[in-house]
Amino acid sequence: MQQHKIFLAILLLLFLVPDAIAKKKEHPENNPGGLTNKGRVNLGLAQSYFDNQDLETALARANEALRTDPKSADVHAMLGLIYSHIAQNDKAAAEFRRALELAPNSGAILNIDGVWLCQQGQAAQADAQFIKALQDPFYKQPEQALFNAGQCALSAGQLPKAELYLRSSLAKAPDQPDVLLSLAQVEFAQGNFMDARAFIQRRDSLGSSPQVLELAARIEDGAGDHKAAQNYRERLRDEFPTSTLPTGEGAKRP
């Protein structure tokens, strides 16, 4: 399904960002002595440069953090993220392994490793890491691991499992835009057009995008409301005139 592939490509830039990096550490096993002040500053800067896609500077800052805090799981996780984005997969794998050695029960680290494994096509191993992440009582954002687990299941074509994870994520943190869009995709792919419609309308109410309107149009076609589908396509043309997403007959097919 074309729209799913487009969304997944965009998502990969979003769900890799760890929720614990550059914040005060709360997990007792994650570098028990805490980051040094210099390490925390450099790690925070690495995160900021990473978020802004300045990967060269992010890598330099992360290596500075490594010099002062070589036993910080967060530092190694940050290095793994950067290496994964510059296609140095062997180094990325080594950094993620080291992060897990230092913090084997950290939900944040397990979540990041699950994302990495999913990207490598290891959906089953990734699922095990997401489940383990949810067992960490100190993990402050379990909805993130649930979302990532849902996305991984979706990419593997495991729609019922994806739906279960995504609904659980939404229950913990309602009105997450990415979760609502993913749930609309999952329900549409399963032919549950009424549920898909409800999720895409909730997502649209939080702010529109070409992906939202294009999927909404196809959902309405699937539900048999071709007038509503046409309205969404007109909105797509009017609100996003430079969009390259299809707006005509070709967009109506799953």
N, C-alpha and C positions, 0 to 999 in steps of 0.2 A: 504494500500500500504506500503510495508515493508520499502522502502527507506524513505518515509515521516516520519514514526515513529522514525527511527534512527536519522534523522535530527532534529526533534522536540525535542528529548531528549537532543541532544547536544545544541540546541538553548536555552533551559531553563537555561543553565549556563551562557549564554551571555546576554540575553535581560533583565535580572533583574538589571544589574548594572546601577545605576542612573547617569544621566549626570550632575547633579548639585552638588552632594555631594563632599565635599573636595575642592570645587572651591569657588572663591569669589562670595558672594550672590548678585544677581541682582534684584530679585523679591521684590517689595516694601512691600508685606505683609508677606514675609517669614522671621520671626524674625527681625522686623524692626530695632532693635538696633544693629543687626549684631552679629555674633558669637564672643565670647571672644577669645583672642589669644590662650589660653589654650584649649578652646573648639575646635577651628579650627584645632589645631595640633592633638588633640586626634581623631577628626573625620576623618582627613586625614589619620592617621595611621590605624584607623578602616577600612577605605576603602581599603587601601593597603593590610592589612592582609586578608580582605574579598576576594579581587581579587586573592590572593594566597592560598585561601582555608584554611587558619589558622583561623577557625571560633571561637575557644576558645579565642584567643588573640584579634580578632576583636570585640568580645562581650565585653571583658574587657575594651578595649579602647572606645567603644561606650558608655558604662556606665560611664566612666570617663567624657566623653563629656556631658553626661546627667546631671552630678552633677553640672557642671558649666553653662550649657545652657539648662535648662529644657523646655524652650519655643521655642526651635529650631525645626522646622518641619523636617529639614534635619536629625537631630539626631534621631528623632523618626522613620523616614523612614529607616534610616540605621539599627536601632534596629529591625524594622519589617523584613527587608531583612535577617538579621542574624537568627532571630527566625524562619523564614520560611524555612531556610536551615537546621535547626537542629530539624525540625518537632515539634516545639512548636507553633502550629497554633493558639491557643487561644491568646498567647502573641503577635504573629505576627499581628493578626487582631486588637488587642487593640492598638498596636503601629501605624499601618496604620491609624486607626480612629483618633488617637490623632494628627498625622501629618496633616490630612485633616482638623481637627478643627483649627489648627494653620495657615494653608495655604490653604484654600478651593479652591482658584483659581489658584494655582501654577501648571503650566503645567508639571513640573518635578515630583511633588508629585502625581498628577492625573495619570500620565503615569505609575508610579510605582504601584499605587493602581489598575490600570486597569490590569496590569500583574498579580498581586496577585489574583484578582477576576477571571481572566481567568484560572489560575491554580486550582482554587477551583471549576471549572466547571460552573461558572456564566458568560457565554459569553455575554449575553445581557447587564448585568450590567457593565461588563468590557468595552464593546463598548461605552456605554454612558460616561464612564470616559475618554476614549481616545478622543472622540469627544470634551468633555469639555476641555481637555488638549490643543487641537489645537486652542481653543479660547483665550488662554492666550497670549497677545501680547509680553510678556517678555520672553516667552519660546524660547530658543535659538536653540533647536534641534527638530523641529516638525517632521522631517523625522523619528525620533526614535519612536514617538507615532504612526505614520502611519505604520511603520514596525511592531510594536507590535500589532496594530489593525489588520493588515493583517495576522499575524501569528495566532492570536486568532480566526479569522474567518476561517482560514485554518484548525485549529484543530477542529473547530465545523462543518466542512464540507460545509461551505458557500463559495464556490469557486468564484463566480462572485464578491462577496463583498471583498474577500481576494485579488483578482486581482486588483480591483479598488484602494484599500489602498496601495498595494505594488507598483503599477505603480506611484501613487502620491508620495510615498516616494522616488522612484528612480528619479522622475522629480526634486525633491528638492535637491538631493545629488546623482548625477550619479555615477555609478560604485561602488555601495556598494555590496561587495561580497555576504553577506547573503541575501540581497534583490534579487539579480540576481538568486541565487539558488532557493529561494522560488518561484519566478516568473516562473522559468523553471518547478518546481514541479506543480504549479497551472495549467499552460498551458498544461502540459503533462496529468494531471488528467482530463482535459476537452477535451482531444483529439486534441488539437491545436498543432500538432507536429512541424510545421514550426516555430511558435513563440517560442515554448519550445526550439527548436534547437538554435535559435538566442540568447536566454538568457543564455543557458548553454555554448555556445561558448564564450560569453562575460565573463562569470564567469571563465571558464577555462583559459582564457587569463590573468587573474589576479593571477593565481597560482592554481595548481591542488590539488585534494584531492581524497581519495577513493570514497567519496560520489558523488563528481562531475563526476568522470569517470563512475561510475556505473549507475548514472542517465542518463548521456549522451548516454551510450550504449543502454539503454532501450528506450530512445527517438528515436534513429536511427532505432531500430527495429520497433517501432511504425510507423515511417515514411516510412518504407520499404527498408531502406538502410542497409542491413545486413552486408555488407562489412565494412561500417563505424562503425557499432556497434561492430564488431569483433576487429577492430583497437583500439577502446576504451578499450575493455576487455584485449587486449594484453598490452596496456599501464598500466592498473590497475595491472596486474600481474608483469610487469617489474618495475614500479615505486614504487609500494607499495606491495612488496612480502609478508609482514606479515599481510596484510589486511584480515579480515574474511568476507568481503562482497562477495556475490556470483558473479561469473564471467561467468557462463555457462548458460544453457538453462533456469534454474530457474529464472535468473535475467531478462529475457526478458518479464516476465508477469507483468502487472501493479499491 
